[in-house]
């Protein structure tokens, strides 16, 4: 078994977090993450 998929998900979330660093609303941040994985 490998944890490559989970590492990819974590990397994608960190990338979104860096792009939305100035975003003050957590709801928008969470929504952006959810829609990125759809």
N, C-alpha and C positions, 0 to 999 in steps of 0.2 A: 504494500500500500504506500501511497505517496500523498504528501500534503501540498502538492503543487497548486491544486485548485484553490485551496484556502489561502495560500500565499498570494495568489493572483488577485483574489477578492480583497485581501488586506491592502495590497499595493494600490488597487484601484480606489479604495476608500481614502487612502492617504493622499493620492493625487487629487481627488475631489476636495479634500480638506485643504490642501495647499491652494487650490484655485479659489476657494470660497473663504479665504482667511479673514477677509474684511466683513463677511456676512455676520450680522449680529443675531439673527433670528435662527434658533436651532431647528425650528419647524421647516424652514426653507432648506437648510442643510440636509436634514433627514429625507425630505422629499426628493432632493436632487440625487441622493444616493439610491433611493428606491427606484426612481425612474431610470437611472443609469443601468440597472440590472434587469430591466424588463425587455 
